[in-house]
């Protein structure tokens, strides 16, 4: 149940949102193109970032570009 304390864990890296063009979901409500987000956890397919509402949410990696190079 590590997801219960992700807000308090250290940031793994930072990523920049490069688009919010989602086919199914309303991503533009919680992500802003060009904004830098803190990654709290990562899987092969998803980044778990602190979104615009201040909550940790999972998004496909194709919405982001690695800020750290």
PQR file with spaces between the fields and no chain letter, atoms N, CA, C, O and H, PARSE charges and radii, in Angstrom:
ATOM       1  N    UNK     1       0.804   -1.188    0.000 -0.4000 1.5000
ATOM       2  CA   UNK     1       0.000    0.000    0.000 -0.0000 2.0000
ATOM       3  C    UNK     1       0.856    1.264    0.000  0.5500 1.7000
ATOM       4  O    UNK     1       0.551    2.238    0.688 -0.5500 1.4000
ATOM       5  N    UNK     2       1.921    1.229   -0.777 -0.4000 1.5000
ATOM       6  CA   UNK     2       2.809    2.389   -0.808 -0.0000 2.0000
ATOM       7  C    UNK     2       2.145    3.620   -1.414  0.5500 1.7000
ATOM       8  O    UNK     2       2.609    4.740   -1.201 -0.5500 1.4000
ATOM       9  H    UNK     2       2.169    0.438   -1.336  0.4000 1.0000
ATOM      10  N    UNK     3       1.078    3.426   -2.159 -0.4000 1.5000
ATOM      11  CA   UNK     3       0.404    4.563   -2.782 -0.0000 2.0000
ATOM      12  C    UNK     3      -0.224    5.505   -1.757  0.5500 1.7000
ATOM      13  O    UNK     3      -0.533    6.650   -2.087 -0.5500 1.4000
ATOM      14  H    UNK     3       0.701    2.516   -2.333  0.4000 1.0000
ATOM      15  N    UNK     4      -0.414    5.050   -0.538 -0.4000 1.5000
ATOM      16  CA   UNK     4      -1.040    5.884    0.492 -0.0000 2.0000
ATOM      17  C    UNK     4      -0.129    7.009    0.977  0.5500 1.7000
ATOM      18  O    UNK     4      -0.614    8.010    1.506 -0.5500 1.4000
ATOM      19  H    UNK     4      -0.163    4.120   -0.270  0.4000 1.0000
ATOM      20  N    UNK     5       1.182    6.858    0.804 -0.4000 1.5000
ATOM      21  CA   UNK     5       2.098    7.910    1.261 -0.0000 2.0000
ATOM      22  C    UNK     5       3.001    8.441    0.149  0.5500 1.7000
ATOM      23  O    UNK     5       4.083    8.951    0.439 -0.5500 1.4000
ATOM      24  H    UNK     5       1.575    6.045    0.374  0.4000 1.0000
ATOM      25  N    UNK     6       2.588    8.337   -1.108 -0.4000 1.5000
ATOM      26  CA   UNK     6       3.393    8.842   -2.222 -0.0000 2.0000
ATOM      27  C    UNK     6       3.596   10.348   -2.147  0.5500 1.7000
ATOM      28  O    UNK     6       4.649   10.833   -2.561 -0.5500 1.4000
ATOM      29  H    UNK     6       1.709    7.923   -1.344  0.4000 1.0000
ATOM      30  N    UNK     7       2.633   11.104   -1.637 -0.4000 1.5000
ATOM      31  CA   UNK     7       2.796   12.559   -1.546 -0.0000 2.0000
ATOM      32  C    UNK     7       3.975   12.939   -0.660  0.5500 1.7000
ATOM      33  O    UNK     7       4.606   13.972   -0.884 -0.5500 1.4000
ATOM      34  H    UNK     7       1.778   10.709   -1.300  0.4000 1.0000
ATOM      35  N    UNK     8       4.279   12.118    0.343 -0.4000 1.5000
ATOM      36  CA   UNK     8       5.365   12.421    1.269 -0.0000 2.0000
ATOM      37  C    UNK     8       6.710   11.844    0.832  0.5500 1.7000
ATOM      38  O    UNK     8       7.742   12.223    1.386 -0.5500 1.4000
ATOM      39  H    UNK     8       3.766   11.279    0.524  0.4000 1.0000
ATOM      40  N    UNK     9       6.725   10.942   -0.142 -0.4000 1.5000
ATOM      41  CA   UNK     9       7.985   10.334   -0.562 -0.0000 2.0000
ATOM      42  C    UNK     9       8.787   11.303   -1.419  0.5500 1.7000
ATOM      43  O    UNK     9       8.249   12.272   -1.955 -0.5500 1.4000
ATOM      44  H    UNK     9       5.887   10.634   -0.592  0.4000 1.0000
ATOM      45  N    UNK    10      10.078   11.026   -1.540 -0.4000 1.5000
ATOM      46  CA   UNK    10      10.921   11.917   -2.334 -0.0000 2.0000
ATOM      47  C    UNK    10      10.591   11.764   -3.820  0.5500 1.7000
ATOM      48  O    UNK    10      10.128   10.716   -4.270 -0.5500 1.4000
ATOM      49  H    UNK    10      10.515   10.239   -1.105  0.4000 1.0000
ATOM      50  N    UNK    11      10.839   12.820   -4.549 -0.4000 1.5000
ATOM      51  CA   UNK    11      10.590   12.847   -5.986 -0.0000 2.0000
ATOM      52  C    UNK    11      11.686   12.066   -6.705  0.5500 1.7000
ATOM      53  O    UNK    11      12.872   12.289   -6.459 -0.5500 1.4000
ATOM      54  H    UNK    11      11.215   13.672   -4.183  0.4000 1.0000
ATOM      55  N    UNK    12      11.292   11.143   -7.599 -0.4000 1.5000
ATOM      56  CA   UNK    12      12.268   10.353   -8.349 -0.0000 2.0000
ATOM      57  C    UNK    12      12.928   11.175   -9.447  0.5500 1.7000
ATOM      58  O    UNK    12      14.140   11.099   -9.650 -0.5500 1.4000
ATOM      59  H    UNK    12      10.329   10.962   -7.799  0.4000 1.0000
ATOM      60  N    UNK    13      12.124   11.956  -10.149 -0.4000 1.5000
ATOM      61  CA   UNK    13      12.619   12.833  -11.208 -0.0000 2.0000
ATOM      62  C    UNK    13      11.501   13.788  -11.593  0.5500 1.7000
ATOM      63  O    UNK    13      10.398   13.725  -11.050 -0.5500 1.4000
ATOM      64  H    UNK    13      11.140   12.017   -9.984  0.4000 1.0000
ATOM      65  N    UNK    14      11.796   14.664  -12.528 -0.4000 1.5000
ATOM      66  CA   UNK    14      10.795   15.601  -13.008 -0.0000 2.0000
ATOM      67  C    UNK    14      10.566   15.369  -14.498  0.5500 1.7000
ATOM      68  O    UNK    14      11.498   15.065  -15.244 -0.5500 1.4000
ATOM      69  H    UNK    14      12.692   14.715  -12.969  0.4000 1.0000
ATOM      70  N    UNK    15       9.315   15.517  -14.917 -0.4000 1.5000
ATOM      71  CA   UNK    15       8.948   15.363  -16.315 -0.0000 2.0000
ATOM      72  C    UNK    15       8.099   16.557  -16.739  0.5500 1.7000
ATOM      73  O    UNK    15       7.414   17.166  -15.918 -0.5500 1.4000
ATOM      74  H    UNK    15       8.558   15.763  -14.311  0.4000 1.0000
ATOM      75  N    UNK    16       8.150   16.881  -18.020 -0.4000 1.5000
ATOM      76  CA   UNK    16       7.373   17.983  -18.571 -0.0000 2.0000
ATOM      77  C    UNK    16       6.242   17.410  -19.411  0.5500 1.7000
ATOM      78  O    UNK    16       6.462   16.511  -20.223 -0.5500 1.4000
ATOM      79  H    UNK    16       8.706   16.385  -18.687  0.4000 1.0000
ATOM      80  N    UNK    17       5.046   17.919  -19.222 -0.4000 1.5000
ATOM      81  CA   UNK    17       3.892   17.493  -20.004 -0.0000 2.0000
ATOM      82  C    UNK    17       4.026   18.059  -21.413  0.5500 1.7000
ATOM      83  O    UNK    17       4.168   19.271  -21.580 -0.5500 1.4000
ATOM      84  H    UNK    17       4.867   18.649  -18.562  0.4000 1.0000
ATOM      85  N    UNK    18       3.982   17.194  -22.432 -0.4000 1.5000
ATOM      86  CA   UNK    18       4.150   17.660  -23.806 -0.0000 2.0000
ATOM      87  C    UNK    18       2.826   17.727  -24.565  0.5500 1.7000
ATOM      88  O    UNK    18       2.755   18.373  -25.610 -0.5500 1.4000
ATOM      89  H    UNK    18       3.866   16.210  -22.296  0.4000 1.0000
ATOM      90  N    UNK    19       1.773   17.071  -24.062 -0.4000 1.5000
ATOM      91  CA   UNK    19       0.454   17.194  -24.677 -0.0000 2.0000
ATOM      92  C    UNK    19      -0.607   16.647  -23.731  0.5500 1.7000
ATOM      93  O    UNK    19      -0.300   15.906  -22.798 -0.5500 1.4000
ATOM      94  H    UNK    19       1.831   16.545  -23.213  0.4000 1.0000
ATOM      95  N    UNK    20      -1.846   17.018  -23.982 -0.4000 1.5000
ATOM      96  CA   UNK    20      -2.982   16.501  -23.194 -0.0000 2.0000
ATOM      97  C    UNK    20      -4.055   15.945  -24.119  0.5500 1.7000
ATOM      98  O    UNK    20      -5.238   15.961  -23.780 -0.5500 1.4000
ATOM      99  H    UNK    20      -2.095   17.620  -24.741  0.4000 1.0000
ATOM     100  N    UNK    21      -3.650   15.454  -25.286 -0.4000 1.5000
ATOM     101  CA   UNK    21      -4.580   14.913  -26.271 -0.0000 2.0000
ATOM     102  C    UNK    21      -4.888   13.455  -25.964  0.5500 1.7000
ATOM     103  O    UNK    21      -4.269   12.552  -26.526 -0.5500 1.4000
ATOM     104  H    UNK    21      -2.689   15.441  -25.562  0.4000 1.0000
ATOM     105  N    UNK    22      -5.840   13.229  -25.080 -0.4000 1.5000
ATOM     106  CA   UNK    22      -6.207   11.869  -24.692 -0.0000 2.0000
ATOM     107  C    UNK    22      -7.397   11.402  -25.519  0.5500 1.7000
ATOM     108  O    UNK    22      -8.295   12.189  -25.820 -0.5500 1.4000
ATOM     109  H    UNK    22      -6.343   13.963  -24.624  0.4000 1.0000
ATOM     110  N    UNK    23      -7.404   10.123  -25.886 -0.4000 1.5000
ATOM     111  CA   UNK    23      -8.508    9.567  -26.659 -0.0000 2.0000
ATOM     112  C    UNK    23      -9.726    9.276  -25.792  0.5500 1.7000
ATOM     113  O    UNK    23     -10.858    9.478  -26.233 -0.5500 1.4000
ATOM     114  H    UNK    23      -6.675    9.484  -25.641  0.4000 1.0000
ATOM     115  N    UNK    24      -9.512    8.805  -24.572 -0.4000 1.5000
ATOM     116  CA   UNK    24     -10.623    8.381  -23.722 -0.0000 2.0000
ATOM     117  C    UNK    24     -10.886    9.299  -22.540  0.5500 1.7000
ATOM     118  O    UNK    24     -12.042    9.521  -22.178 -0.5500 1.4000
ATOM     119  H    UNK    24      -8.593    8.641  -24.214  0.4000 1.0000
ATOM     120  N    UNK    25      -9.848    9.828  -21.942 -0.4000 1.5000
ATOM     121  CA   UNK    25      -9.972   10.500  -20.656 -0.0000 2.0000
ATOM     122  C    UNK    25      -9.813   12.006  -20.796  0.5500 1.7000
ATOM     123  O    UNK    25      -9.276   12.484  -21.795 -0.5500 1.4000
ATOM     124  H    UNK    25      -8.909    9.647  -22.236  0.4000 1.0000
ATOM     125  N    UNK    26     -10.271   12.747  -19.816 -0.4000 1.5000
ATOM     126  CA   UNK    26     -10.166   14.203  -19.824 -0.0000 2.0000
ATOM     127  C    UNK    26      -8.901   14.625  -19.075  0.5500 1.7000
ATOM     128  O    UNK    26      -8.966   15.152  -17.964 -0.5500 1.4000
ATOM     129  H    UNK    26     -10.708   12.358  -19.005  0.4000 1.0000
ATOM     130  N    UNK    27      -7.778   14.389  -19.692 -0.4000 1.5000
ATOM     131  CA   UNK    27      -6.484   14.650  -19.084 -0.0000 2.0000
ATOM     132  C    UNK    27      -6.255   16.147  -18.906  0.5500 1.7000
ATOM     133  O    UNK    27      -5.570   16.552  -17.967 -0.5500 1.4000
ATOM     134  H    UNK    27      -7.725   13.961  -20.594  0.4000 1.0000
ATOM     135  N    UNK    28      -6.810   16.972  -19.781 -0.4000 1.5000
ATOM     136  CA   UNK    28      -6.578   18.418  -19.706 -0.0000 2.0000
ATOM     137  C    UNK    28      -7.129   19.036  -18.426  0.5500 1.7000
ATOM     138  O    UNK    28      -6.794   20.176  -18.105 -0.5500 1.4000
ATOM     139  H    UNK    28      -7.366   16.642  -20.544  0.4000 1.0000
ATOM     140  N    UNK    29      -7.964   18.312  -17.692 -0.4000 1.5000
ATOM     141  CA   UNK    29      -8.484   18.811  -16.414 -0.0000 2.0000
ATOM     142  C    UNK    29      -7.456   18.739  -15.289  0.5500 1.7000
ATOM     143  O    UNK    29      -7.569   19.465  -14.301 -0.5500 1.4000
ATOM     144  H    UNK    29      -8.236   17.385  -17.952  0.4000 1.0000
ATOM     145  N    UNK    30      -6.453   17.870  -15.429 -0.4000 1.5000
ATOM     146  CA   UNK    30      -5.487   17.675  -14.346 -0.0000 2.0000
ATOM     147  C    UNK    30      -4.031   17.852  -14.773  0.5500 1.7000
ATOM     148  O    UNK    30      -3.142   17.856  -13.921 -0.5500 1.4000
ATOM     149  H    UNK    30      -6.361   17.280  -16.231  0.4000 1.0000
ATOM     150  N    UNK    31      -3.769   17.999  -16.068 -0.4000 1.5000
ATOM     151  CA   UNK    31      -2.424   18.253  -16.572 -0.0000 2.0000
ATOM     152  C    UNK    31      -2.439   19.503  -17.431  0.5500 1.7000
ATOM     153  O    UNK    31      -3.448   19.824  -18.057 -0.5500 1.4000
ATOM     154  H    UNK    31      -4.491   17.997  -16.760  0.4000 1.0000
ATOM     155  N    UNK    32      -1.313   20.209  -17.458 -0.4000 1.5000
ATOM     156  CA   UNK    32      -1.162   21.399  -18.284 -0.0000 2.0000
ATOM     157  C    UNK    32       0.056   21.216  -19.172  0.5500 1.7000
ATOM     158  O    UNK    32       1.147   20.916  -18.686 -0.5500 1.4000
ATOM     159  H    UNK    32      -0.493   19.948  -16.949  0.4000 1.0000
ATOM     160  N    UNK    33      -0.129   21.398  -20.479 -0.4000 1.5000
ATOM     161  CA   UNK    33       0.984   21.283  -21.424 -0.0000 2.0000
ATOM     162  C    UNK    33       2.062   22.295  -21.058  0.5500 1.7000
ATOM     163  O    UNK    33       1.768   23.469  -20.831 -0.5500 1.4000
ATOM     164  H    UNK    33      -1.015   21.642  -20.874  0.4000 1.0000
ATOM     165  N    UNK    34       3.314   21.836  -21.000 -0.4000 1.5000
ATOM     166  CA   UNK    34       4.441   22.696  -20.670 -0.0000 2.0000
ATOM     167  C    UNK    34       4.766   22.768  -19.186  0.5500 1.7000
ATOM     168  O    UNK    34       5.810   23.304  -18.813 -0.5500 1.4000
ATOM     169  H    UNK    34       3.552   20.882  -21.184  0.4000 1.0000
ATOM     170  N    UNK    35       3.908   22.248  -18.344 -0.4000 1.5000
ATOM     171  CA   UNK    35       4.129   22.281  -16.898 -0.0000 2.0000
ATOM     172  C    UNK    35       5.047   21.128  -16.490  0.5500 1.7000
ATOM     173  O    UNK    35       4.983   20.046  -17.074 -0.5500 1.4000
ATOM     174  H    UNK    35       3.060   21.813  -18.648  0.4000 1.0000
ATOM     175  N    UNK    36       5.895   21.357  -15.496 -0.4000 1.5000
ATOM     176  CA   UNK    36       6.805   20.333  -14.973 -0.0000 2.0000
ATOM     177  C    UNK    36       6.143   19.650  -13.786  0.5500 1.7000
ATOM     178  O    UNK    36       5.621   20.314  -12.890 -0.5500 1.4000
ATOM     179  H    UNK    36       5.946   22.236  -15.021  0.4000 1.0000
ATOM     180  N    UNK    37       6.166   18.319  -13.785 -0.4000 1.5000
ATOM     181  CA   UNK    37       5.530   17.526  -12.731 -0.0000 2.0000
ATOM     182  C    UNK    37       6.553   16.651  -12.034  0.5500 1.7000
ATOM     183  O    UNK    37       7.524   16.208  -12.648 -0.5500 1.4000
ATOM     184  H    UNK    37       6.590   17.780  -14.513  0.4000 1.0000
ATOM     185  N    UNK    38       6.334   16.401  -10.739 -0.4000 1.5000
ATOM     186  CA   UNK    38       7.204   15.541   -9.941 -0.0000 2.0000
ATOM     187  C    UNK    38       6.734   14.099  -10.047  0.5500 1.7000
ATOM     188  O    UNK    38       5.563   13.802   -9.811 -0.5500 1.4000
ATOM     189  H    UNK    38       5.546   16.761  -10.240  0.4000 1.0000
ATOM     190  N    UNK    39       7.647   13.207  -10.402 -0.4000 1.5000
ATOM     191  CA   UNK    39       7.335   11.779  -10.509 -0.0000 2.0000
ATOM     192  C    UNK    39       7.569   11.133   -9.150  0.5500 1.7000
ATOM     193  O    UNK    39       8.672   11.190   -8.607 -0.5500 1.4000
ATOM     194  H    UNK    39       8.598   13.448  -10.593  0.4000 1.0000
ATOM     195  N    UNK    40       6.531   10.524   -8.609 -0.4000 1.5000
ATOM     196  CA   UNK    40       6.627    9.854   -7.311 -0.0000 2.0000
ATOM     197  C    UNK    40       6.833    8.353   -7.451  0.5500 1.7000
ATOM     198  O    UNK    40       7.386    7.711   -6.558 -0.5500 1.4000
ATOM     199  H    UNK    40       5.634   10.478   -9.050  0.4000 1.0000
ATOM     200  N    UNK    41       6.388    7.791   -8.578 -0.4000 1.5000
ATOM     201  CA   UNK    41       6.582    6.371   -8.850 -0.0000 2.0000
ATOM     202  C    UNK    41       6.499    6.186  -10.356  0.5500 1.7000
ATOM     203  O    UNK    41       5.967    7.036  -11.070 -0.5500 1.4000
ATOM     204  H    UNK    41       5.939    8.313   -9.304  0.4000 1.0000
ATOM     205  N    UNK    42       7.032    5.063  -10.833 -0.4000 1.5000
ATOM     206  CA   UNK    42       7.089    4.819  -12.268 -0.0000 2.0000
ATOM     207  C    UNK    42       6.968    3.331  -12.540  0.5500 1.7000
ATOM     208  O    UNK    42       7.530    2.513  -11.813 -0.5500 1.4000
ATOM     209  H    UNK    42       7.464    4.373  -10.254  0.4000 1.0000
ATOM     210  N    UNK    43       6.227    2.979  -13.597 -0.4000 1.5000
ATOM     211  CA   UNK    43       6.174    1.610  -14.087 -0.0000 2.0000
ATOM     212  C    UNK    43       6.620    1.634  -15.548  0.5500 1.7000
ATOM     213  O    UNK    43       7.015    2.684  -16.055 -0.5500 1.4000
ATOM     214  H    UNK    43       5.770    3.644  -14.188  0.4000 1.0000
ATOM     215  N    UNK    44       6.561    0.505  -16.221 -0.4000 1.5000
ATOM     216  CA   UNK    44       6.948    0.464  -17.630 -0.0000 2.0000
ATOM     217  C    UNK    44       6.061    1.354  -18.491  0.5500 1.7000
ATOM     218  O    UNK    44       6.522    1.904  -19.491 -0.5500 1.4000
ATOM     219  H    UNK    44       6.240   -0.349  -15.810  0.4000 1.0000
ATOM     220  N    UNK    45       4.799    1.500  -18.115 -0.4000 1.5000
ATOM     221  CA   UNK    45       3.823    2.191  -18.940 -0.0000 2.0000
ATOM     222  C    UNK    45       3.358    3.539  -18.384  0.5500 1.7000
ATOM     223  O    UNK    45       2.892    4.391  -19.140 -0.5500 1.4000
ATOM     224  H    UNK    45       4.425    1.053  -17.303  0.4000 1.0000
ATOM     225  N    UNK    46       3.483    3.737  -17.064 -0.4000 1.5000
ATOM     226  CA   UNK    46       2.908    4.914  -16.420 -0.0000 2.0000
ATOM     227  C    UNK    46       3.914    5.694  -15.579  0.5500 1.7000
ATOM     228  O    UNK    46       4.871    5.135  -15.041 -0.5500 1.4000
ATOM     229  H    UNK    46       3.862    3.044  -16.450  0.4000 1.0000
ATOM     230  N    UNK    47       3.668    7.012  -15.481 -0.4000 1.5000
ATOM     231  CA   UNK    47       4.271    7.855  -14.469 -0.0000 2.0000
ATOM     232  C    UNK    47       3.181    8.178  -13.455  0.5500 1.7000
ATOM     233  O    UNK    47       2.042    8.451  -13.833 -0.5500 1.4000
ATOM     234  H    UNK    47       2.891    7.465  -15.917  0.4000 1.0000
ATOM     235  N    UNK    48       3.518    8.149  -12.189 -0.4000 1.5000
ATOM     236  CA   UNK    48       2.614    8.581  -11.136 -0.0000 2.0000
ATOM     237  C    UNK    48       3.140    9.926  -10.656  0.5500 1.7000
ATOM     238  O    UNK    48       4.167   10.000   -9.980 -0.5500 1.4000
ATOM     239  H    UNK    48       4.444    7.927  -11.882  0.4000 1.0000
ATOM     240  N    UNK    49       2.425   10.991  -11.014 -0.4000 1.5000
ATOM     241  CA   UNK    49       2.877   12.360  -10.776 -0.0000 2.0000
ATOM     242  C    UNK    49       1.891   13.090   -9.879  0.5500 1.7000
ATOM     243  O    UNK    49       0.735   12.692   -9.738 -0.5500 1.4000
ATOM     244  H    UNK    49       1.591   10.931  -11.563  0.4000 1.0000
ATOM     245  N    UNK    50       2.381   14.177   -9.272 -0.4000 1.5000
ATOM     246  CA   UNK    50       1.509   15.074   -8.523 -0.0000 2.0000
ATOM     247  C    UNK    50       0.840   15.980   -9.551  0.5500 1.7000
ATOM     248  O    UNK    50       1.495   16.830  -10.155 -0.5500 1.4000
ATOM     249  H    UNK    50       3.321   14.501   -9.386  0.4000 1.0000
ATOM     250  N    UNK    51      -0.477   15.796   -9.751 -0.4000 1.5000
ATOM     251  CA   UNK    51      -1.190   16.536  -10.790 -0.0000 2.0000
ATOM     252  C    UNK    51      -1.583   17.936  -10.336  0.5500 1.7000
ATOM     253  O    UNK    51      -1.214   18.363   -9.242 -0.5500 1.4000
ATOM     254  H    UNK    51      -1.009   15.106   -9.261  0.4000 1.0000
ATOM     255  N    UNK    52      -2.332   18.651  -11.173 -0.4000 1.5000
ATOM     256  CA   UNK    52      -2.722   20.028  -10.872 -0.0000 2.0000
ATOM     257  C    UNK    52      -3.620   20.142   -9.647  0.5500 1.7000
ATOM     258  O    UNK    52      -3.718   21.218   -9.058 -0.5500 1.4000
ATOM     259  H    UNK    52      -2.632   18.304  -12.061  0.4000 1.0000
ATOM     260  N    UNK    53      -4.266   19.073   -9.259 -0.4000 1.5000
ATOM     261  CA   UNK    53      -5.130   19.084   -8.076 -0.0000 2.0000
ATOM     262  C    UNK    53      -4.374   18.708   -6.808  0.5500 1.7000
ATOM     263  O    UNK    53      -4.964   18.648   -5.729 -0.5500 1.4000
ATOM     264  H    UNK    53      -4.186   18.198   -9.737  0.4000 1.0000
ATOM     265  N    UNK    54      -3.070   18.454   -6.930 -0.4000 1.5000
ATOM     266  CA   UNK    54      -2.246   18.131   -5.769 -0.0000 2.0000
ATOM     267  C    UNK    54      -2.301   16.680   -5.354  0.5500 1.7000
ATOM     268  O    UNK    54      -1.828   16.324   -4.274 -0.5500 1.4000
ATOM     269  H    UNK    54      -2.591   18.503   -7.807  0.4000 1.0000
ATOM     270  N    UNK    55      -2.874   15.833   -6.198 -0.4000 1.5000
ATOM     271  CA   UNK    55      -2.965   14.411   -5.889 -0.0000 2.0000
ATOM     272  C    UNK    55      -2.035   13.615   -6.789  0.5500 1.7000
ATOM     273  O    UNK    55      -1.724   14.045   -7.900 -0.5500 1.4000
ATOM     274  H    UNK    55      -3.259   16.122   -7.074  0.4000 1.0000
ATOM     275  N    UNK    56      -1.594   12.466   -6.318 -0.4000 1.5000
ATOM     276  CA   UNK    56      -0.761   11.598   -7.135 -0.0000 2.0000
ATOM     277  C    UNK    56      -1.683   10.776   -8.033  0.5500 1.7000
ATOM     278  O    UNK    56      -2.562   10.059   -7.555 -0.5500 1.4000
ATOM     279  H    UNK    56      -1.847   12.118   -5.416  0.4000 1.0000
ATOM     280  N    UNK    57      -1.468   10.894   -9.328 -0.4000 1.5000
ATOM     281  CA   UNK    57      -2.281   10.190  -10.315 -0.0000 2.0000
ATOM     282  C    UNK    57      -1.374    9.552  -11.345  0.5500 1.7000
ATOM     283  O    UNK    57      -0.274   10.041  -11.602 -0.5500 1.4000
ATOM     284  H    UNK    57      -0.754   11.476   -9.716  0.4000 1.0000
ATOM     285  N    UNK    58      -1.834    8.459  -11.938 -0.4000 1.5000
ATOM     286  CA   UNK    58      -1.059    7.752  -12.949 -0.0000 2.0000
ATOM     287  C    UNK    58      -1.469    8.151  -14.353  0.5500 1.7000
ATOM     288  O    UNK    58      -2.657    8.225  -14.666 -0.5500 1.4000
ATOM     289  H    UNK    58      -2.727    8.061  -11.730  0.4000 1.0000
ATOM     290  N    UNK    59      -0.474    8.411  -15.203 -0.4000 1.5000
ATOM     291  CA   UNK    59      -0.711    8.800  -16.585 -0.0000 2.0000
ATOM     292  C    UNK    59       0.249    8.044  -17.488  0.5500 1.7000
ATOM     293  O    UNK    59       1.357    7.700  -17.077 -0.5500 1.4000
ATOM     294  H    UNK    59       0.491    8.352  -14.949  0.4000 1.0000
ATOM     295  N    UNK    60      -0.182    7.782  -18.729 -0.4000 1.5000
ATOM     296  CA   UNK    60       0.708    7.159  -19.701 -0.0000 2.0000
ATOM     297  C    UNK    60       1.952    8.015  -19.898  0.5500 1.7000
ATOM     298  O    UNK    60       1.887    9.244  -19.861 -0.5500 1.4000
ATOM     299  H    UNK    60      -1.082    8.062  -19.062  0.4000 1.0000
ATOM     300  N    UNK    61       3.070    7.362  -20.105 -0.4000 1.5000
ATOM     301  CA   UNK    61       4.336    8.074  -20.263 -0.0000 2.0000
ATOM     302  C    UNK    61       4.368    8.937  -21.519  0.5500 1.7000
ATOM     303  O    UNK    61       5.159    9.877  -21.588 -0.5500 1.4000
ATOM     304  H    UNK    61       3.123    6.364  -20.136  0.4000 1.0000
ATOM     305  N    UNK    62       3.534    8.647  -22.510 -0.4000 1.5000
ATOM     306  CA   UNK    62       3.596    9.419  -23.751 -0.0000 2.0000
ATOM     307  C    UNK    62       3.086   10.851  -23.600  0.5500 1.7000
ATOM     308  O    UNK    62       3.206   11.638  -24.539 -0.5500 1.4000
ATOM     309  H    UNK    62       2.890    7.883  -22.453  0.4000 1.0000
ATOM     310  N    UNK    63       2.526   11.206  -22.459 -0.4000 1.5000
ATOM     311  CA   UNK    63       2.134   12.594  -22.198 -0.0000 2.0000
ATOM     312  C    UNK    63       3.313   13.445  -21.740  0.5500 1.7000
ATOM     313  O    UNK    63       3.183   14.664  -21.628 -0.5500 1.4000
ATOM     314  H    UNK    63       2.428   10.566  -21.696  0.4000 1.0000
ATOM     315  N    UNK    64       4.469   12.822  -21.472 -0.4000 1.5000
ATOM     316  CA   UNK    64       5.569   13.509  -20.822 -0.0000 2.0000
ATOM     317  C    UNK    64       6.887   13.348  -21.564  0.5500 1.7000
ATOM     318  O    UNK    64       7.078   12.440  -22.372 -0.5500 1.4000
ATOM     319  H    UNK    64       4.575   11.832  -21.563  0.4000 1.0000
ATOM     320  N    UNK    65       7.790   14.277  -21.247 -0.4000 1.5000
ATOM     321  CA   UNK    65       9.173   14.207  -21.694 -0.0000 2.0000
ATOM     322  C    UNK    65      10.035   14.379  -20.455  0.5500 1.7000
ATOM     323  O    UNK    65       9.742   15.219  -19.604 -0.5500 1.4000
ATOM     324  H    UNK    65       7.635   15.015  -20.590  0.4000 1.0000
ATOM     325  N    UNK    66      11.091   13.591  -20.348 -0.4000 1.5000
ATOM     326  CA   UNK    66      11.973   13.660  -19.192 -0.0000 2.0000
ATOM     327  C    UNK    66      12.670   15.027  -19.153  0.5500 1.7000
ATOM     328  O    UNK    66      13.337   15.414  -20.112 -0.5500 1.4000
ATOM     329  H    UNK    66      11.329   12.909  -21.039  0.4000 1.0000
ATOM     330  N    UNK    67      12.515   15.740  -18.063 -0.4000 1.5000
ATOM     331  CA   UNK    67      13.091   17.078  -17.901 -0.0000 2.0000
ATOM     332  C    UNK    67      14.576   17.011  -17.585  0.5500 1.7000
ATOM     333  O    UNK    67      15.335   17.903  -17.965 -0.5500 1.4000
ATOM     334  H    UNK    67      11.973   15.425  -17.283  0.4000 1.0000
ATOM     335  N    UNK    68      14.990   15.967  -16.897 -0.4000 1.5000
ATOM     336  CA   UNK    68      16.371   15.851  -16.420 -0.0000 2.0000
ATOM     337  C    UNK    68      17.350   15.428  -17.507  0.5500 1.7000
ATOM     338  O    UNK    68      18.552   15.336  -17.259 -0.5500 1.4000
ATOM     339  H    UNK    68      14.373   15.243  -16.588  0.4000 1.0000
ATOM     340  N    UNK    69      16.848   15.173  -18.698 -0.4000 1.5000
ATOM     341  CA   UNK    69      17.750   14.821  -19.792 -0.0000 2.0000
ATOM     342  C    UNK    69      17.800   13.373  -19.952  0.5500 1.7000
ATOM     343  O    UNK    69      18.508   12.873  -20.826 -0.5500 1.4000
ATOM     344  H    UNK    69      15.872   15.248  -18.899  0.4000 1.0000
